[in-house]
Amino acid sequence: MIKKRILEPGRIRRIKGGFSFVPHRFLMDGFLTSLDQMEILLYLFLVLASDRNGISFYAYDAICTLLKISVDDYILARDGLIGKDLIAFDGNLFQVLDLPKKPTQEKIGKPQNDPKLKIAQLVEQAIGVI
């Protein structure tokens, strides 16, 4: 077994101001491996952007620009994280949720690849409920 030691004593992380964390269970209980690459990217961004309650409010265009992803990739990743019960989204606010007991498969719901749904979701997010 590898014995852990501090590699850079002058650069130990400290909590200053805001704070984000990913529970160790995210890696050890299989949540990381249950996500695709875009879901991982969006999840980690939302963790970093969220407050102590997991709340953040970045708009889709800002997220896409910061993460250098397409709107379609954003929507698929967002819907995948919702379906896997890792985040909640009300059209404006995101909440990173406490991890469920175990990684879940996507919840059965609206088809994720329907282009009309993607457009409707973007319009709804931009101007409110259709």
Beta strands, then each sheet from edge to edge (+ up, - down):
strand 1: 55-56
strand 2: 87-89
strand 3: 94-96
sheet 1: 1+ 3- 2+
end
